[in-house]
């Protein structure tokens, strides 16, 4: 492309796909000399008014000089970007670096003039806002810190683009022109604006897929059977509210229908718009189909075809080509190798999936990367006999297959404000962007429960999934998700168990649990399960096997009225004999008592009581169902779900009581709800990142710049580490090298006795258990004797690398680490030094930046935390000083992305104060783009 010697190499990393405000996509890339014809064609399609706003005068066409200027850039002082759809320009933006006098300049000048032009047909889609984000990131990368723009007062749309961006700016008016100047340094407001735009765009893109006005099934076979024909039948049988078309290029000439659905040989032949295409043709024919869909204006694709990345390297390349091709036309993709999508809303009634039955409408949003797991989840939520029983419906279902484009992050954006979804259940086999997922999950969990089970935890992600490399173990990622409010479970059974409780019952106000029922043994099992889950159960109340429905009602009413109770678990076993309580009567008693006190959750543990589970659900169904009378109370076995539909509609807002076949399952779900409710309360007051007056951010930045000038990345020496940490108020105890006994004695005299003598060789470092450390040496004689012992045991001094350090006050040894993970971002970790963290993995983690409340919880979240708080009569450690240290390390890494790793080990936390005895820091140049940069879709 650009070959002139005054131009830099083409910056391919500036290329990006973005989602626009209306849910469509566009590609942003640098403008090159090869774009002359595209630029001319683009300009011809811009209205005279837009041209006038751009050039402040009538400007009907571009001259040859203009075209040359707007396509020849050096990618440093002169940069142009274009937004493209279908390979053609729809908008452009450029900046020119200027000096203080407003004339063209080069670095170190840090200001540039910026100007936009958007094709009229694409105005209002958020194209200019996306381009501003990207040109701003490019400018910062090239050392530009401030943009200036001159806009005519009547050009309100462009003025709004600048003023709404959230940057610090000033405005002036001179000679009939509005001059805007704004800093490009991201602010809290600019990031909030960026995230809000990202949310609206991605949510809209998913909404277009889940609620299309028209659907075409491409690859619907001429004979019954086959994937395409099955999907077509499922859409038709679900009563889809929009227009449905069948497409098959092998249809005979003149055939106008297929299974009563209008049929065509190509999507191009359809008279009218097509919002969604379900693609079910062999993989080798998908490219042709995508082209036809793009040219017809299709908005999105569900690709159920297989033969992509899941099949190996050739399929992986085919998948990349598919995504790139679809994005060329502004389309988003679910799949390939997808099971499909479902929307039970009566306004849509879409079953564009391979599921033969539509799940009952409800309030649960369901996402599964695996089609098989999706089937299992839909089945478990649908059925009513065995396992967790009762009808709890689905609002929307997405099975993403290889999730080459639309991922769980996109669907979370949609569900966050979806009024039809109260609970989100997700089965994930991989997380492509953990940093973004954590950010979105935190926001979603603050509004509605998000329950996640992750497959492939102990192995590689499925072949079809593009996953960012991460150095963090699965346990760490899980801990970070829990910090974000995600309810992490281990199995799909637990996923459904938790989902049913959260969808049916209010959140508990605390961990206090009342237990009542007609079985003493089952009550004791429930009591033990509560203790195991960290709950605070009351002694079980045994109503005896002779208890009537009225007895259950009275006992439950008393428990719910008790201010010392936050939740109730009812246990029930079958009763035998005359006068025994019937299932329907017991269910009605429990429901009526619960309805009188709707603020506390109620769960039922039942043993082989299919009738009770059926009754608990039947009279509290969330929607009227078609069907015949209820089966007899004492039917010998539960009928299939499809044959046992309830006929009684629940009152508006009625809570369904979830029933569980085992005490541990019910209590585990309750424990997860208790922990989530506590997280919601804590999230309402998230704390703050404190400011420390003694932090020298500029001094640290200057030191880092000077050190990185030496190379791409480096581990700092002892003095450099101490200097950098010192800028953030972290003082490291000096350790003086002792290559000889005389040097050791001199170091001890400088530091003052008592001292410690340590071997710092890699195999002995931090291994006091191996004998490489001598403590509390009070005089030179002890020091020289210890020196001789170490060299006799472990070898020559050059192998041991001994150092002398002044003794620190006794306390609890801990380790503090911070690391920049390429997938999860900046992570702060804490644990006790030695076996607790190394052998048992007792380490806690938080995402950086850490707030004061998070630092407090971090210290208390490890299992060995009691050692810091006076365990067995020991002196409590100064946890306030420890929390401050964590906050200072967090600030260092957050302020300087060049700091990619920090380790403080050991840190001795005494009764008053602490001592950092060892430290290491690694620096590296930060990546050109990160998750704080402009909005982009994953690159292909």
N, C-alpha and C positions, 0 to 999 in steps of 0.2 A: 504493500500500500504506500505509505508515506516514505519516500526514498531520498528526498532532498537532504543535504547535510545539515541544514539548520533545523531539522525536525527530529524529535525524539522517537524512539520505537513506539509502535502502535500499542496503546495501553489496553490490552484485552481484558484486564480485570475490571475495567469500567463498564463492560457490557453486563446487562442485567435484564431480567424479565420482572415486570411489576404488575400488580393487580390494581386496576383503576376503580374509581368510585362506583361505577355501575356494575362491577363484578367482572368485566372483561379484562383481558391482559394486553400489554404492549411491551415491546422490547426497546430498551434504551441502550444506545451505543454511540461511540465517538463518530463524528462526521469526518470523512476522508475525501481525498481527491477523486475517488471513484464515484462519489455521490452527486456529481454535477447534474446529471439528467434528472435524478430523483428530486433534487432541490428545486429545479426549474418547474417540474411537474407539480410539486407540492405548492409552490408559490402561486401558480396559475389557479389553484383551487381555493385560494384564500380570498375573502371578500375585499372590496375596495376599502371598506371601513376598517377592517383589521389591519390592512396594509398602512392605512393612514395613522392608526394608533401606533404602529411599529416605527414608522419613519417620520412622523410629524408632518407629512406632506403627501400629496397624491404621488403614488409610486406604482404604476400599473404593472411594470415588469422589471426583472433583474437584468442589469447589464452584464456583459462578460467579465468586467472588472469585479462586480459584486459577487458573481458566482465563484470567481477565483478566490476572493477574500473569504467568503463564507465556507469554502471547502478546503482551504489550505491552512492548517494549524500546526503549531509546534508542540502542542499538548502540554505546555508549561505556562507560557504567557498568553497564548491565544488558544482557546478550547471551544469546540462546538459539540453539542450532543443532540441527537435526534431520537424522538419516540416513533417507532414504526409499528405498523400492523399490515400483515400481508406483504412485507418487504418494502412498503411505501411509507414515506414520511407523513406523520400526522401532526407533528409539532417539533420545533427546534428551540434551543437555547444556546447562547454563547457568552463567554466572558472575555474581556481584554484587560490585561493588567495595566494599571495607570499609576503614575507618580503623583506627588503632592500637587502638581500644577494641572493634573487632569490629562496629561499627554501620555502616549504609550511608553511603557517602562518594562524593566526586567527586575528580577529579585536583586536586592532585598525589599523592593516595593511590595507592600502587602495589601493593596486595595485593587479592586477590579470593577469595571462596569459590566452589568449583566443585562441581557435583553431576551425576550421570549417572542415567539410567534406560534399560535395554535390555529390549526385549520378550523373553520367555523363549524363544520359538521361534528367536530370532536370537542368543542368547548362545553364546559359543564361536566366533563367526565373526570376531572381531577388530574388531567395530564400535566398542566403547568406546575401544580403542587409537587407531583412526583419528580418532574424535571428539576425543580428548585432543590429538592433534597439531594439529588444526585450531583448536580453541578456544584452545590455547596460542599459536598464531600470531596469532589475532585479539587476544588479550590483549596480546601484545607490541606489536602495532600501535597499541593504545590506551593504551600507557604503563604497563601492568601488568607487574610483574617477578616476582611471586610468587603462587602458588596455595596455598590452604589447603582441606583437605577433611576432614570428619568422617565416619567409617565405623564401623559396628558390627563388633566383633571377628569375628563369625561370617560376615561378608560377605567371604570370602576372595578371591572372584573380583575384586571391585573393588579390594581392597587390592593384589592382584597387578598390576592395570592400572597403578596409580600407581608401585609399587616397581620394576616392570620397564621403566618408561619411560626410565630412564637419567639423569634429572635429579638434581642435588644436592638432597638432602632430609634432613629430620629428622622423627622420629616421637615422639609422646608418648601417654600413656594417662591419661585423666581422666574420672571419672564414668561409667565403663563404655563410653567411646567412644574409638576410636583417632583421634588428630588427626595428619594428615600435612601437612607444609609443604614445598614444594619451589620452587626457583628455576626460572624459565622460560628462562633463558639457555641456548641449546644447548651441550651438552658433547660431547666426543669420544665418550663412551659413548652419549649420547642419539642422536647422529647414527648411530652404529653400529647401535643398536637399530632406528632408523627404516629404515635401508637393509636390514637383515636382514628386517624385516617386509615391506618392499616386494618384496624378492627372493622370499620364500616365497609371497606373494600372487600376484605376476605369473607366477611359474613354475607355480604351481598352475592359474592361469587358462588357460595354454597347454596344460598337461598334460590338462585337461578337454577341450580341443579335439582334441588329437592321440590320445588314448586313450579315446574314448567307449565306453560300454557299449551304446549303441543309436544308430542313425542313421536319419534320415528324409530322403529326397530329395524336395523339394517342387518340382514342375514337371516330373516325369518324364512325358514325352509318351506318348500312347496308341499311337503308331506308332513304329517304329524310326527312329533318327536324332535329331538335336536334342541340345542340351547336357545337359538333365536326364536323358534316357534314356541318354546316353553315360556320365554319371557313375554312374548306377545300375548299369549293366553293369560298369563298372570296379570298383566296390566289391564286387559279387557275384563277379566273376571272380578278384579278388585273394584270395578266401577269408576275407573279414572275419569275425572271431571273435565279434562281437556280434550284436544283433538289427537287422535292416535292414527298412525300410518304404519303400514308394513312395506318394507323395501327389500327387493331381491332382484338382482340383475338377470337371474335365470328365469324369471316369470315369463310365461308365454305372452306374446303380443295379444293385447285385447283383454287380458285378465285384470279386472278392476278391483277385486276383493280377495281377501284371504282371511278365512274364519270370521267373515262379517266385518272386517276392517279394511278401509280403503288401501289398495296396494299399488305400488309403483316399482318400476325397474331401477330408478335412481332417485336419490333425494332431490336432485335438480328438477325432477318432474313434478314435485309437490307444489301445488298452487297455494302459496301462503308461507308464513314463517314457520320454522321448526326450532324450538328452543332447546330441546335435548335429543340427542341421538344415542341409542343403545346399540353398540357395535358388537356383533356376534358372527363375524366372518373369520376365516383362517388368517393367521398373523401376516402372511405374505400379501394379503389383499387389503390390509388395514390402511396402508398409506394412501391408496387410491380413494378409499372411503373418506379419510380425513380431508383430503383435498376437496372432494365434492361437498362435504359438510361446510368447510371453511368458505368456499365460494358461494354457498347458499345462505350463509349468515347464521349457521347453527351456533348456539351460545356455549354448549358444553357437551361432553361425551362421557358415557359410561361404557368402558371397554371390558367386556367379559371374556374376550378372546384370550387364550393362553399362548405360550410359546415365546415368552419374553425373558426378563432377567432370571426368572426362576428356572430357566432351562439351560443356563450356562453363559459363557462369554459372548457367543454370537447373539443370543437373545437379549443380553444386556445392552449391546450396541443397538439392537433393533428398538429396545425400549427408549434409549436416549433419543434416537431419531424420531420416534413417535411423539415424545414430549416437545421436542424442538419444532416439529412440523405443526402440531396443534397450536402451540403458542404463537406461531407465525400469524395465525388467523385470529388470535385473541381468545381462543377457547381453552377451558380448563378440562382436566381429565380425572375421572375416578377410575382407578385401575392402573394398568391392565390386569388381567387375571382376577377381576373383581367378581364378587358374588352378587352385587347390585345394591340398590337403594330402595327404601320404603318410606312413605309419608302417609300416616293414617288420618291426617286432618280431613274432616268431611268436606273441606273446600278443595282438596286435592285428590285423595284416595289413590295414591300411586304405589304400585308394587312392581317396580322395574327391577326385579330380582329373580333368582331361581327358587325362591321360597314359594311352594304351591299354595300356602295359606297366608293371608294377611293377619298379622297379630292384632289383637284387640286394641282399640285406641286407648291411650293412657298418657302418663306424664313422664315416662322414662325415655331419655335419648340414649341410643345404643350404637357404639362404634366398635367394629372388629376388623382387624387386619387380616384375619383368617376366615375364609368362607365356612370351613368346617366348624370352627368355634362359634361363628355367627349363627349357624343353624342350631347348635346346641343351646346357645343363649336364648334365641327366640323360642325354642321348644320349651325350655325350663320356665320362661316367663308365661308361656301360653297354657301349659298343662295345669291340671288342678289336682291330680291324684299322685301321692307319693312325693317324697322330698319336701321341699318348700312348696306349700300349696297355696292356691288362691289366685284369682285373676288380677294381675297388675299389667296394664297395657303399655304400649310403646308409642311415643310421639313420632319419632323418626329413627331410621336405622340406616347406617352406612357401613358397607363392607368395602374397604379400600383396595384389597388385593395387594399388589406390589407397591401401592401408594407412590407411584412415580411422580404425581403432581399433588392432587388434593390429599392432605394428610390429617391426622388427628388435630393438629394445630388449627387448621382451617375450620374444621367442624366445631371445635371449641369456640372459635370466634362467633359462629352462628348460634350455638346453643346458649351462649352467655346472655343474650337478650331475647331468646325465643320464648314467647309467653306460653307456649304449649309444653315446655319442658321444665320439670322441677328437679329432676335427678339425672346425672350423667354417668353411664357405665361404659368403661372402655377396656377392650382387650388389645394390648399392644405387644407386638413381638420385637419391636425396635422403636427407638425415639430418635428421629433424624436430627432434630435440633433441640437438645435438652434445655438449653438456655432459654429459648423462646417458649418451649412447652411449660417450663417452670413459671415463667412470667405470666402466661395466659392462665395456667392452672391456679395460681394464687388469686388472680382477679375473679375467675369463675367460682372458686371455692368460697370466696367471700359472699357470693350471692346464692349459690345452690351446691349441694353435695356433688363431689366428683370422686368416683370410685374406680380404681385402676388395678388390673392384674396384668403382669408382664410375663409373657412367655419367653423362651430362649434366654433365660437368665444366666445359665451357666455355660453357654456356648455362643457360637457366632450367630449373628442375625440371619434370617432367611436370605437366600441368594437374591431374591427379587428386590431387596430393600437397600437403598442408598443410605448409609449411616456414617456420620462424622466419627473420626477416630477419637477415642477417649482413653485416658490413662486411669480413670477412676473405676474402682470395682463396683459391681452391681449394688452392693450394700450401701455404698456412699451415695450413688444416684438415688436409691430408694429413700435414704435419709433426707436428701435435699427435696425430694418430692413431698415427703411428709411435712417438711418445714413450710412448703408452699400450700399446705392445707389439703393435699391429696390423701384420700383414704386408700392406703396400699393394702391389698390382699394378695394371697398366694395362689388361689385356685378360682376357677369359674364358679364353683359352688359357693365360696365365700363372697364372690362378686354379686351373685344373685341374692344371697342371704342379706347382705348389707343393703343392696338396692331396694329390696322389698320393704325393709324396715324404714329406710329414709324416705321412700315414696309414700308410705302409708301413715307414718306416725310423726308427731312433733319431736324436735330435738330435746334430749334430757337436759335439765338444768344443772346436773351434777352426777356424781358416781354412786349415790345412795339408792339401793335396790331393795324393794320389798318382794318376797317370794311367798306365794300361796298356792295351795292345790289340794288334791285328794289323794296324794301319794307322798308319804314321808320320805321314802327312798329317793324318789325323783326330785323332791325338794332339796334334799341334802346334796345330790349330784349338782343341782343348779347352784347351790350355795358355794360348793367347792370351785365350780367353774367361774363364778364371779370373783372369788379371791384370786384365782389364777390370772384373770384378766385385769387385775388391779382395781376392781370395783369394791364398793363397801356395802356388802349385803346385810340386811337384817336377818335374824334367825327365821328360818322358814316357818310359815303358819300351816299346820296340817289340818285340813277340813275333814279328814277321814273319807273313806270310800263311800260313806253314806250321805255325803254332802249333796244337797239339792241345788237346782239352778238358783234358787233364792239365796242359798248360803254363799254360792260363788259371787252373786251380785252384791250381797252385803259386805263380804270380805274385800272385794275389789273396791267398792265405794269407800270403805274405811281407809284402805291403803292409799288411794288417790287423794283423799282429803288430808292425809298426814303430811305436815310440813317437813317432816324429816325424811320424806321419800321423794326421789326424783324419777323413778321408773318402777314398773311392776312386771314381774314375770309370773305368769299363771301356768301351773303344771297340771296336766289332766291325763288320767289313764282310763281305759274302758271300765265301766261299772256293770256288774252282773246282778240280776235279780229284780224282783218287783219294786217299783218305785225309784229305780235308778234314773239318774238324770239323762234325758235324751240329748242328742247332739244339737238339734235345732234349738231346744230350750236353753241349753248351756250357752250356745253361741249368742242367742238374743240377750241373755243375762249379761254376758261380758260386754257386748256392744252397748247396751243401754247404760251400764255403769261407766264405761269409758267415755261415752258421749256426754255424760254429766260433768266430766272433768277433762276436757279435751287438751289441756296443756301438758299432760304427762304421757310418755309412751307406754304402751301395753304390748307385751309379747306373750304368745302361748307356746308352751312346749307340750306336744301331744305324743302319745305312743300308740301307733296303729289306729288312729281315729280318723279315717278318711272322711267319715260323715261330718265330724266336727270341723275339719278344715274346709270341707265343702260349704258347710253352713256359715262359717265365719266369713266366707267370701261372697256367698250367694246374695244375702240380703244387703250387702254393702258394695255391690258392683258399681263401678264408676259410670256405667252407661247401660241403657236398656239393651238386652240381647234377645235375638229371636230364638225360639225354642219352645218346648212343651213343658208340662208341669215338672216340678222337681221330682227326682226319683225318691222312692220310699226311704225313710230315715234309716231303717235297718237293712238296707240292701246288702247282700252278701259280699259284694266287691264294687269298688268305684267303677263307673262306666268311663269310656274314653272321654277326653275333654270335650270333643266336638258334640258329644251326645248329652252332656250334662251342663247345659247353659242355664244360668240363673234367669229368673223372670222378674225379680223384684229390683226396682231401681233405688239406689241410696239417696238419702236426702242430700241437698246441696252442701258440699264441704264436709261430708261425713268421712271419718277416718276408718280405713280398713285395718283389721287386726291381723298381723302376720302370724302364721303358725309354723313351727319348726319341729322336725321329728327327733331332735336330740338337743339336750340341754346345752352342750358346749357350742353348738352352732348358733343357737339363739343368743347366748351370752356373749359370744365373740362378736356378733353383729352389734349387740348393745354396747359392748366396750368400744367398738370403732365409732359408734355414734356419740358416745360420751367424749372421746378424745377429739372428735371433729367439732363438737359443740364448744369445747374448751378453746380450741384453736380459733373458732369464730369470735369468741369473746376477746381473746388476746389480740386478734387481728384488728379489732375495732380501735385498739390503742397500740399501734405498732412500735412506738418508741421513736427515737431520733438518733442520728449520727452526731455525736458530740463534737464540738470545736475545742481544740486545745491551743492556748495562746503560745505555747513554746514550740509548736510545730513550724518548721522552716521549709515550706513547700518549694519556694524558689531555690533555696540553697540545695535541696535534694535534687531538683530538676537539673541544675547546672552541673552537679557532680555526676549525675547519670549520663547527661549528654557528653561530658568529657570522657567518661569511661567507655561509652559505646563507640566513641570515635576510634577506638583501638581495633574494633572488629564487630562481627555480626552478633556474637553472644559470648558471655564469659561468666565464670564463677569468680566472685570477688575475693580478694585476699582479706586477711584478718583486719588490717588497718582500714581498708576501704569499707568493709562490712560495718565496722564500728562507727565510722564517720557517717555512713548513710543512715543507719538506724538512729544515730544520735540526733540527726535532723528531725526525727519524729519522737524524740524523748525516750528512746529505748537505749538504756546504758548497758553495755556488755562488759563483764568483768574481764580485765586484761589477762591473757595467758602468755607468759614469756617463754620463748624457746630455751631449752636446756640441753644443748648437744654434749655437754661434759658435766661432771660433778661440780667443777668450779663455777661453770656458768649457772648451774642450778642454784648454788649457794648465793651467787651475786644477785640473781633474780629474786630470791627469797628476801634478801636484805632490802632490795628496792620496794618490794610489795609489803613487807612486814609480816612477821609470823603471827598466827599459825598459817601454814600453807598446805596446798595439796600438790602432789606430784602425779601427773597423768601421762599415760602412753596414748598418743593420738594416731598411731598407725591404723589404717582402715579396719583391720581385723580385730583391733582392741578398742577402738573408739566407742565410747558409751557402753562398755562391757565391764562394769565393775565386778561382775560375777566371775570374770576370768582372772581377776587379780591384777589388772593393769592400772589400778588407782590406789594411791596411798593418801590417806586423809589425816588431818589434825597433826601435822608435823610441826612441833613447837620450837625446834632449834635446829642448828646446822648439823649436829651429830645425827639426829634422827633422819634428816633429809639425805645426808650422804649414805647412811646405812640403807635407806629405802631405795636410793638410786642404784646401789650395788645389787640389791635383791632383784630389782626389775631387770637389769641387764643380764644377771645370771639366769633368770627364769626365761626371758623372752628374746634375748639376743642383743646385738650391738645397738648403741643409741641411734645410729642412722636408720636402723630398722624400726625402732620403737617410736622415734620422733617425740621424745618426752618434753613436757611443758610444765611450768610452775605457775600456780594460780593461788591467789589469796583465798582462804577459807570463807565461805559464805555462811550466814546463819542457818542452822538446821531447819528443815521443813519438808514439804512434800514435793517430790520431783515430778514435773510435768513437761510435756512437749507441745509446742505451738508451731503449726505449719500453715503456710498459705501457698497456693499453686494456681496458675492460670491453666485450666484445662481447655483444650481446643473445642470441646463440645459443650461442657457445662459452664464455662466461664471461670471467674475467680472464686475460689473456695477456701474458706478458713477452717482448719481442723484443730482439734484439741483432745488431749488424753493424758493419762498418767504415763510417765516415762517407764520403760522397761517392759516386763511381761504383760502387763495389763493391756497395753495398746498393741504390742508386737505379736504376742501369742494369742491373746483372746480377742483382738480386734475391737477393744473397748475404746472407740474413738467417735467423737461427735463432730458434725460438720454444719456449717452455715454458709450461705452465699454472701459474697462481699458486694456492697458495703453492709456491715453488720451494725445494727442499732444497739442502743444500750440495753433494751429489753432482751434482744437476741443474745447478747453477750452473757447476760445473767442466766438465761435458759441454757446456753451452751455449756457453761461450767457445771450446771446441775443435771445435765442429760446423760452423762456417762454412768455406767453401772457402779463404778468405783468412786463416785462422787462423795459418799460418806467419809472417805479418808480426808477430805478437805474440810469437813465440818465437825471435827472433834470425835471421830469414831473411837469407841472404847476408852473414852476419857482423855484422848490425846488433845493437844492444844489446837483449836481451829486455825486454819490457814487464813491468810489475808486475801479473801476472794475478791474484795473490792479492787485491790491492786492488780490481781490477775485479770479481772474484767477490763480494767483500763489498758493493760498490756494488749489484750485481744483487740480492743478498739483501735489502738494505735497501729498495730500491724495491719488491720483492715484498712485504715485510712491510707497507709503507705502504698499498699497494692492498688487501692481504688484511685488514688491520685496519680499514680505513675504506672501505666500499663506496661512499661518497659521492665518492671520488676515482675519476673515470671515465676519466681520461687523464693520463699523465705522459710528457713527452719531455725527455730530457737530450741536448743536441746543441750543439756537440761536447763529448765527454769526451776529454781528452788523457791517455793512459795512458803515463806516463814509466817510466824504469827503477826509480824508487822513488816510489811514490805516483801519484796521478792528480789532474786538475783538471777540474771541471765548469764549462765556460765559458758554457753557455746552458741554460736550463730553462724549461719551461712546464707548468702544471697546470690541469686543468679539473675543476670540481666539479658535481655534480647530485644531487638527492634520489634515494636508492636506491628501486627499485621496492618496492611493498608486499609482494610475494611474490617469492621466487627459488627456485633449485633446492635451497637449504638449508631451505626451508620444508616444510610438510606434504606427504605423498604426494598426488598428483593425477594423473588421466589428462588428456591434452591436451583443452583446452576446445573445445566445438563450440556 
